[in-house]
Amino acid sequence: MELLRIKELLKEKDITGKDLAGKVGIHPVNFSKIINGNSFPKPDLLKRIAEELDVDIRELFYPTKGFGESPEINGFVEYKKETFKINNYEDLTQLMEKVNKEC
C-alpha cells in the first residue's frame, strides 16, 4: 500500500527517482522501495524528500494546494486500520517509529 504520493510528485517536478535518491543521500534501490510502498522512510528522510521536491511535507501524503500555506503539519494518516491525527513533526515522528518497529 502506498501511503506516500512521491511517484506523482516526481512526475509533476519532472525528476527521476534515481536523481532524487542521490539528492537525499540514499541508494536508488532503497528509494524505489519507498516509492512503491514497500518501505517507509524515517521522518528526517521525509523532510529531506519534501525539501528536495520543494513541497510542504504534507504534499508527500496528500495534495494540499488550495488549503493555505500553513507551515505546520496537519492531517490524518490511516495505518493498519487505525487513524492517526498528525498535528506536528513530533506526531509524525512517533507514527514513523511505530511503523518502523512493525516492519
N, CA and C atoms as a LAMMPS dump frame, in Angstrom:
ITEM: TIMESTEP
0
ITEM: NUMBER OF ATOMS
309
ITEM: BOX BOUNDS ff ff ff
-5.0000000000000000e+02 5.0000000000000000e+02
-5.0000000000000000e+02 5.0000000000000000e+02
-5.0000000000000000e+02 5.0000000000000000e+02
ITEM: ATOMS id mol type element x y z
1 1 1 N 0.837 -1.176 0
2 1 2 C 0 0 0
3 1 3 C 0.886 1.245 0
4 2 1 N 0.586 2.163 -0.86
5 2 2 C 1.368 3.382 -0.962
6 2 3 C 0.731 4.485 -0.117
7 3 1 N 1.404 4.852 0.96
8 3 2 C 0.936 5.951 1.798
9 3 3 C 1.406 7.288 1.254
10 4 1 N 2.49 7.246 0.52
11 4 2 C 3.083 8.476 0.009
12 4 3 C 2.782 8.645 -1.472
13 5 1 N 2.752 9.882 -1.906
14 5 2 C 2.488 10.174 -3.32
15 5 3 C 3.738 10.7 -4.026
16 6 1 N 4.866 10.083 -3.725
17 6 2 C 6.138 10.526 -4.296
18 6 3 C 6.16 10.325 -5.811
19 7 1 N 5.611 9.212 -6.304
20 7 2 C 5.584 8.982 -7.758
21 7 3 C 4.924 10.156 -8.472
22 8 1 N 3.804 10.56 -7.941
23 8 2 C 3.05 11.667 -8.534
24 8 3 C 3.862 12.96 -8.515
25 9 1 N 4.522 13.218 -7.391
26 9 2 C 5.314 14.437 -7.265
27 9 3 C 6.543 14.409 -8.179
28 10 1 N 7.157 13.242 -8.331
29 10 2 C 8.297 13.128 -9.241
30 10 3 C 7.87 13.484 -10.656
31 11 1 N 6.71 12.981 -11.038
32 11 2 C 6.198 13.268 -12.378
33 11 3 C 5.899 14.759 -12.536
34 12 1 N 5.257 15.354 -11.51
35 12 2 C 4.948 16.789 -11.557
36 12 3 C 6.207 17.631 -11.665
37 13 1 N 7.26 17.224 -10.957
38 13 2 C 8.505 18.003 -10.919
39 13 3 C 9.478 17.606 -12.023
40 14 1 N 9.112 16.583 -12.807
41 14 2 C 9.94 16.103 -13.903
42 14 3 C 11.345 15.727 -13.416
43 15 1 N 11.38 14.874 -12.393
44 15 2 C 12.634 14.396 -11.825
45 15 3 C 12.528 12.879 -11.677
46 16 1 N 13.641 12.184 -11.834
47 16 2 C 13.617 10.729 -11.695
48 16 3 C 13.826 10.334 -10.238
49 17 1 N 13.367 9.145 -9.908
50 17 2 C 13.583 8.614 -8.564
51 17 3 C 15.058 8.461 -8.261
52 18 1 N 15.823 8.068 -9.275
53 18 2 C 17.267 7.903 -9.101
54 18 3 C 17.921 9.235 -8.76
55 19 1 N 17.512 10.306 -9.455
56 19 2 C 18.075 11.63 -9.175
57 19 3 C 17.725 12.088 -7.763
58 20 1 N 16.467 11.901 -7.379
59 20 2 C 16.049 12.322 -6.041
60 20 3 C 16.744 11.495 -4.969
61 21 1 N 16.905 10.197 -5.216
62 21 2 C 17.61 9.338 -4.26
63 21 3 C 19.013 9.884 -4.001
64 22 1 N 19.7 10.264 -5.069
65 22 2 C 21.048 10.83 -4.918
66 22 3 C 21.04 12.118 -4.125
67 23 1 N 20.052 12.954 -4.372
68 23 2 C 19.98 14.243 -3.68
69 23 3 C 19.69 14.091 -2.19
70 24 1 N 18.928 13.055 -1.814
71 24 2 C 18.606 12.875 -0.393
72 24 3 C 19.552 11.882 0.283
73 25 1 N 20.472 11.324 -0.499
74 25 2 C 21.541 10.508 0.077
75 25 3 C 21.187 9.071 0.396
76 26 1 N 20.317 8.455 -0.418
77 26 2 C 20.056 7.032 -0.208
78 26 3 C 20.229 6.283 -1.527
79 27 1 N 20.423 4.988 -1.424
80 27 2 C 20.616 4.153 -2.61
81 27 3 C 19.315 4.095 -3.421
82 28 1 N 19.411 4.167 -4.745
83 28 2 C 18.214 4.126 -5.588
84 28 3 C 17.309 2.914 -5.349
85 29 1 N 17.891 1.763 -5.031
86 29 2 C 17.08 0.572 -4.759
87 29 3 C 16.217 0.798 -3.514
88 30 1 N 16.804 1.376 -2.476
89 30 2 C 16.043 1.654 -1.253
90 30 3 C 14.976 2.708 -1.51
91 31 1 N 15.308 3.684 -2.339
92 31 2 C 14.34 4.726 -2.663
93 31 3 C 13.181 4.15 -3.476
94 32 1 N 13.49 3.215 -4.358
95 32 2 C 12.457 2.55 -5.15
96 32 3 C 11.462 1.827 -4.234
97 33 1 N 11.97 1.218 -3.175
98 33 2 C 11.094 0.532 -2.213
99 33 3 C 10.146 1.53 -1.55
100 34 1 N 10.647 2.712 -1.256
101 34 2 C 9.815 3.761 -0.653
102 34 3 C 8.758 4.215 -1.65
103 35 1 N 9.181 4.479 -2.868
104 35 2 C 8.26 4.951 -3.908
105 35 3 C 7.137 3.943 -4.15
106 36 1 N 7.471 2.661 -4.117
107 36 2 C 6.495 1.616 -4.408
108 36 3 C 5.701 1.16 -3.182
109 37 1 N 5.932 1.786 -2.041
110 37 2 C 5.16 1.471 -0.845
111 37 3 C 5.612 0.219 -0.116
112 38 1 N 6.815 -0.276 -0.422
113 38 2 C 7.328 -1.477 0.244
114 38 3 C 8.172 -1.16 1.472
115 39 1 N 8.443 0.111 1.676
116 39 2 C 9.236 0.572 2.807
117 39 3 C 8.751 1.98 3.141
118 40 1 N 8.94 2.389 4.377
119 40 2 C 8.517 3.734 4.752
120 40 3 C 9.7 4.472 5.365
121 41 1 N 9.973 5.682 4.88
122 41 2 C 11.14 6.424 5.369
123 41 3 C 10.943 6.993 6.767
124 42 1 N 12.052 7.198 7.442
125 42 2 C 12.021 7.853 8.75
126 42 3 C 11.678 9.326 8.545
127 43 1 N 11.191 9.981 9.582
128 43 2 C 10.768 11.384 9.454
129 43 3 C 11.836 12.324 8.898
130 44 1 N 13.095 12.129 9.276
131 44 2 C 14.132 13.029 8.761
132 44 3 C 14.304 12.868 7.25
133 45 1 N 14.142 11.653 6.738
134 45 2 C 14.221 11.435 5.295
135 45 3 C 12.992 12.022 4.598
136 46 1 N 11.828 11.887 5.204
137 46 2 C 10.627 12.514 4.647
138 46 3 C 10.835 14.011 4.491
139 47 1 N 11.439 14.603 5.509
140 47 2 C 11.693 16.042 5.481
141 47 3 C 12.655 16.407 4.346
142 48 1 N 13.715 15.618 4.173
143 48 2 C 14.686 15.884 3.093
144 48 3 C 14.034 15.715 1.721
145 49 1 N 13.189 14.692 1.574
146 49 2 C 12.492 14.469 0.304
147 49 3 C 11.617 15.673 -0.013
148 50 1 N 10.848 16.129 0.973
149 50 2 C 9.98 17.29 0.758
150 50 3 C 10.8 18.522 0.389
151 51 1 N 11.921 18.721 1.065
152 51 2 C 12.772 19.873 0.765
153 51 3 C 13.316 19.796 -0.657
154 52 1 N 13.776 18.624 -1.076
155 52 2 C 14.338 18.476 -2.43
156 52 3 C 13.263 18.647 -3.498
157 53 1 N 12.037 18.227 -3.188
158 53 2 C 10.94 18.389 -4.144
159 53 3 C 10.322 19.784 -4.054
160 54 1 N 10.785 20.56 -3.077
161 54 2 C 10.29 21.915 -2.857
162 54 3 C 8.776 21.926 -2.621
163 55 1 N 8.349 21.036 -1.7
164 55 2 C 6.935 20.962 -1.318
165 55 3 C 6.827 20.925 0.199
166 56 1 N 5.683 21.308 0.684
167 56 2 C 5.358 21.145 2.097
168 56 3 C 5.321 19.641 2.374
169 57 1 N 5.786 19.218 3.527
170 57 2 C 5.852 17.788 3.845
171 57 3 C 4.484 17.11 3.714
172 58 1 N 3.418 17.867 3.927
173 58 2 C 2.064 17.302 3.786
174 58 3 C 1.791 16.843 2.369
175 59 1 N 2.441 17.49 1.397
176 59 2 C 2.247 17.125 -0.005
177 59 3 C 2.699 15.693 -0.292
178 60 1 N 3.571 15.155 0.541
179 60 2 C 4.006 13.774 0.351
180 60 3 C 2.878 12.788 0.637
181 61 1 N 1.9 13.224 1.436
182 61 2 C 0.787 12.355 1.821
183 61 3 C -0.485 12.615 1.029
184 62 1 N -0.763 13.885 0.766
185 62 2 C -1.97 14.246 0.023
186 62 3 C -1.797 15.641 -0.538
187 63 1 N -2.501 15.932 -1.634
188 63 2 C -2.366 17.274 -2.222
189 63 3 C -2.891 18.335 -1.262
190 64 1 N -2.161 19.416 -1.114
191 64 2 C -2.587 20.482 -0.209
192 64 3 C -2.851 21.785 -0.936
193 65 1 N -2.668 21.804 -2.235
194 65 2 C -2.891 23.04 -2.986
195 65 3 C -4.316 23.51 -2.747
196 66 1 N -4.419 24.801 -2.434
197 66 2 C -5.733 25.366 -2.159
198 66 3 C -6.122 25.295 -0.698
199 67 1 N -5.277 24.702 0.139
200 67 2 C -5.585 24.586 1.558
201 67 3 C -4.811 25.586 2.409
202 68 1 N -4.214 26.586 1.807
203 68 2 C -3.456 27.573 2.566
204 68 3 C -1.987 27.218 2.608
205 69 1 N -1.226 28.102 3.164
206 69 2 C 0.22 27.919 3.191
207 69 3 C 0.759 27.758 4.614
208 70 1 N -0.006 27.149 5.485
209 70 2 C 0.441 26.945 6.859
210 70 3 C 1.671 26.041 6.887
211 71 1 N 2.736 26.43 7.614
212 71 2 C 3.941 25.616 7.656
213 71 3 C 3.822 24.404 8.582
214 72 1 N 2.718 24.287 9.304
215 72 2 C 2.57 23.185 10.242
216 72 3 C 2.011 21.95 9.562
217 73 1 N 2.388 20.795 10.078
218 73 2 C 1.854 19.529 9.598
219 73 3 C 0.482 19.365 10.226
220 74 1 N -0.484 18.959 9.432
221 74 2 C -1.823 18.806 9.958
222 74 3 C -2.576 17.823 9.082
223 75 1 N -3.045 16.74 9.669
224 75 2 C -3.82 15.793 8.888
225 75 3 C -3.989 14.475 9.603
226 76 1 N -4.487 13.51 8.864
227 76 2 C -4.729 12.184 9.394
228 76 3 C -4.012 11.167 8.522
229 77 1 N -3.501 10.113 9.158
230 77 2 C -2.879 9.012 8.443
231 77 3 C -3.532 7.735 8.934
232 78 1 N -3.978 6.906 7.993
233 78 2 C -4.538 5.613 8.365
234 78 3 C -3.468 4.563 8.148
235 79 1 N -3.215 3.768 9.169
236 79 2 C -2.209 2.727 9.1
237 79 3 C -2.757 1.505 9.826
238 80 1 N -2.85 0.398 9.092
239 80 2 C -3.362 -0.859 9.641
240 80 3 C -4.704 -0.666 10.346
241 81 1 N -5.614 -0.026 9.646
242 81 2 C -6.99 0.206 10.104
243 81 3 C -7.088 1.082 11.347
244 82 1 N -6.036 1.823 11.637
245 82 2 C -6.029 2.75 12.757
246 82 3 C -5.725 4.143 12.199
247 83 1 N -6.449 5.142 12.656
248 83 2 C -6.264 6.503 12.166
249 83 3 C -5.459 7.308 13.172
250 84 1 N -4.454 7.989 12.659
251 84 2 C -3.579 8.808 13.487
252 84 3 C -3.729 10.271 13.083
253 85 1 N -3.944 11.134 14.056
254 85 2 C -4.004 12.575 13.816
255 85 3 C -2.584 13.105 13.906
256 86 1 N -2.172 13.8 12.884
257 86 2 C -0.825 14.366 12.831
258 86 3 C -0.949 15.883 12.899
259 87 1 N -0.528 16.455 14.02
260 87 2 C -0.6 17.906 14.216
261 87 3 C 0.739 18.595 14.054
262 88 1 N 1.821 17.81 14.18
263 88 2 C 3.144 18.417 14.144
264 88 3 C 4.191 17.354 13.816
265 89 1 N 5.407 17.784 13.701
266 89 2 C 6.514 16.892 13.35
267 89 3 C 6.691 15.791 14.396
268 90 1 N 6.475 16.098 15.667
269 90 2 C 6.611 15.102 16.733
270 90 3 C 5.592 13.973 16.559
271 91 1 N 4.339 14.315 16.231
272 91 2 C 3.32 13.288 15.983
273 91 3 C 3.743 12.38 14.836
274 92 1 N 4.282 12.986 13.78
275 92 2 C 4.722 12.228 12.618
276 92 3 C 5.893 11.323 12.997
277 93 1 N 6.805 11.84 13.783
278 93 2 C 7.954 11.047 14.236
279 93 3 C 7.494 9.833 15.028
280 94 1 N 6.542 10.023 15.927
281 94 2 C 6.029 8.91 16.731
282 94 3 C 5.375 7.841 15.854
283 95 1 N 4.613 8.281 14.866
284 95 2 C 3.976 7.324 13.961
285 95 3 C 5.027 6.565 13.163
286 96 1 N 6.035 7.255 12.671
287 96 2 C 7.066 6.595 11.878
288 96 3 C 7.843 5.597 12.726
289 97 1 N 8.074 5.909 13.984
290 97 2 C 8.746 4.962 14.868
291 97 3 C 7.897 3.703 15.027
292 98 1 N 6.598 3.868 15.156
293 98 2 C 5.69 2.723 15.26
294 98 3 C 5.744 1.878 13.988
295 99 1 N 5.693 2.533 12.838
296 99 2 C 5.73 1.829 11.552
297 99 3 C 7.044 1.078 11.402
298 100 1 N 8.152 1.741 11.713
299 100 2 C 9.465 1.1 11.565
300 100 3 C 9.64 -0.081 12.496
301 101 1 N 9.067 -0.042 13.693
302 101 2 C 9.156 -1.166 14.628
303 101 3 C 8.399 -2.37 14.098
304 102 1 N 7.335 -2.118 13.374
305 102 2 C 6.493 -3.204 12.875
306 102 3 C 6.995 -3.787 11.561
307 103 1 N 7.922 -3.091 10.923
308 103 2 C 8.438 -3.581 9.632
309 103 3 C 9.551 -4.573 9.821
